[in-house]
Amino acid sequence: MYESLSLYIDGEFIQGGGRTEQDVFDPATGSSLGRLPHATRADLDRALAAAQRAFETWKHVSPMEKSRILRKVAELSRERAQEIGRNITLDQGKPLAEAVGEVLRCADHCDWHAEECRRIYGRVIPARMPNVRQMVLREPVGVCAAFTPWNFPFNQAIRKIAAAVGAGCTIVIKGPEDTPSAVVAIARMFHEAGLPPGVLNLVWGVPPEVSKHLIESPIVRKVSFTGSVPVGKMLAAMAGAHMKRITMELGGHSPAIVCDDADIDRAADMLSTLKFTNAGQVCVSPNRIYVQEKAYDRFMARFIEATRKIKVGSGLEADTKMGPLAHERRLPAMAEFIEDATARGARIETGGARIGERGNFWAPTILSNVAVDSKVMTLEPFGPIAPVVPFKSLDEAITRANSLPYGLASYAFTHSTRNALQIQNGIESGMVNINHFGHGLPESPFGGVKDSGIGSEGGSETFDGYLVTKFISQMD
Ligand code: NAD
């Protein structure tokens, strides 16, 4: 795979040709895995032209054929999950079982889009006159530009590609340069499944240069981005200046509320598993854990015990539960969160530092006595740090949970129906999980409110961002 890192433009896999290249590193060892070619400006223009040309035919292709291709990609993803997963572990760092699981779950996403794209219905509006027929059609928006991140490289890319392709759009996608293998594998599968040239194009480069070029092109009609809030706001502003539609799946700072009537041990075990999945580099990671005072000591003891058992190591080792951070720039970011929190009085209950000097390993970290204005409580840590804060009343916990501008996911543990209702009604977030973690399925919408984004991916909402509405009124 690492010899075949390439661009994919107009149905052609492209490498070399004197293009600028960058190294792709293994975050567990720091060694280079291969070289990734950057698109030239001419490559970007060729990708845009190919997507524009392909749109003229792809938009008329039957939903049955689109469905067939998406199903074929689902089948290939299942067949190749081990190989693709191994490459994700190599360039991203997550444990192999998580990487393979990501690919298999995405096969389900492809199947879901294959089914739903056959049900993009319009409607008939009863007319005021007998000789008039009024209809609403839903048409593909056109050429899309998409930008996907490095934490779930397969998942984030395939959600956008499946939605665009299923809706009848064409797409130019810039994948994550740090973790490119998954997106190249996706392009290969669509190619082998018979997707016509130009419908999907894959480019790499310097992110701000590529995004500016693509978003400002008059060919592009829609922009989809998954990544940080500041970058999302910048790209949304650029898209707005050119009146282009957007889907923004941005960061979160998810609260988890543990009420004292909950099964405390279960909550502690589940939150420890979820928090340290993918080394905390997850937009829906539980980043602020609020525990009701009466249950605080018991929760803390169990949470620390469960977290200390997490085996950190190379994702390729069978017993590893948490791999390295995906990029070395995340190490100083973690150190800064810890320094800031401890300077404001936080106590490190476990972890708190880098492990070793080779690879980007950071110990799973729990903080107590954390000041509410600490950076770790207000900025997305995007790493394995869990601050735990006690609360008295549920009103207080909900107010604190809503106190940040983020609104992606939230979690709560309670056996009280009254508490559960108060949480469902009171929490400002796109996804609320009570007593389990249930979001992220193909059939459920995934997306945030407030600064966490605009639009949903998955669910029956999945094509909304890729379609425009056309009203037809006809008189005989
Ligand atoms: P970053 O803000 O530099 O980059 C985040 C992502 O955006 C990367 O994939 C990057 O390639 C891309 N990006 C950056 N500038 C861009 C531009 N001008 N145009 C197009 N794409 C651009 O930060 P980072 O160090 O890579 O990641 C850390 C932060 O990113 C985290 O704090 C987290 O908030 C965010 N992040 C969020 C998600 C998510 O799933 N929502 C995923 C990855 C990273």
Residues whose N, C-alpha, C, O or C-beta is under 5 A from the ligand:
A	BS01	NAD	F147 T148 P149 W150 N151 P176 P207 P208 S211 T226 G227 S228 V229 V231 E249 L250 G251 C283 E380 F382
